[in-house]
Amino acid sequence: MTQFRWIALLICLCSFQIAQGQETNYDESNVPDYTLPDLFTTSEGTLAETTNEWEFNRRVEIIELFEEHVYGQVPDHFDSIEFSTVSSNPEALNGSVTARQVQITVGRKGKSIRIGLNLLIPNDVQSPVPVTVLINHRGPENMDIARQVKKDFWPAEYIVKQGYAAAVFDVEDLSDDNPETYDEDLLKTLYPEQLEKKSGMRTISAWAWGAMRVMDYIVRAPELDQERSVLVGHSRGGKTALWAGAQDFRWAVTVSNESGAGGAALSRRRFGETVQRINSGFPYWFTPNFNTYNDNESALPVDQHMLIALIAPRAVYVASAQEDQWADPRGEYLSLFHGSRVYQQIYGIPIFLPPELPDENTPVHTSHAGYHIRKGEHDLTLYDWQQFLHFSNHYFGLE
Ligand code: GTR
């Protein structure tokens, strides 16, 4: 082969790889120029300036855009919901905590699904107690109510010591994290019509739906304080937390830990995991319409800063990890930075976040928006939980 042919073949292979989305960009200088969709300008070109214009017009429109193009719908209709206590031990953790297992049964059109909820509620705190809920996608070892298995992913002892109830549910009760079986629970049982729609719900929306049913329990449990509720998700769970918190006003604080692509990270930066990579790796997470934006992010009518904005005026927390470049820490921070403009502009709540990514292990906490980038790798650690609760304590006036 001549030298020319070799070069031609190499160019061809490289462009094929790029077309296949195999190249991962970790170089800031390769981030393309991009313009984010304006938070406040509606598709008709009008500007949302007042709380009413934001809440009843632009905000509603943004939710519909996320449903249509990214996550699919989260249906809010069902026929029945029941809560039953499966077990209760008021003497857990040397008598300091009540351990309770709850079963949530939701029915529609004669069929039903069940969600298990594990709770550890501190006994010595004045009721109703603030509550954290973890969206768990890492299996039973991260939600052991008997505390035989203890992991920092759900550091229940620490959480209850801070005076919060620690609650956790398993995403697999809603939708398996599996391309073959993801539709077997919530989707096929309660909302089969969603599978027919191009903007139908898939796993992230199914898991967000589950978080909303957990909130249905919290508002009915007299010992839990919905007004001091904190929804926490890590990675795929973080994407879910943001999508649930964006829609469900009942959560007081929404926490995204290292949620990356399709979570807090700005899609248009194409840094680390891209829309194309996530859609090919996890085709069952997002609505089929999201594929339209594979290597075509600038055509998206939304970007992830708008998801953050939907949470206002309630509090939002975004966390990153320095070695987790796949999740694009800078893109996660910039989402918070741009999205949090809504607090000041619509609600008159000043948020002073620095324009550049904060230093490692140096949390930046404002009254309604918090951020930290932790040293180390992709994970949900005790350090992360400590920052979430420190921020929440401040937001709830607990310190
Ligand atoms: C990765 C995926 C990310 C993130 C992560 C996780 O494989 O690409 O989007 O969700 O998994 O959930 O830990």
Residues whose N, C-alpha, C, O or C-beta is under 5 A from the ligand:
A	BS01	GTR	H234 S235 R236 S259 G260 A261 E273
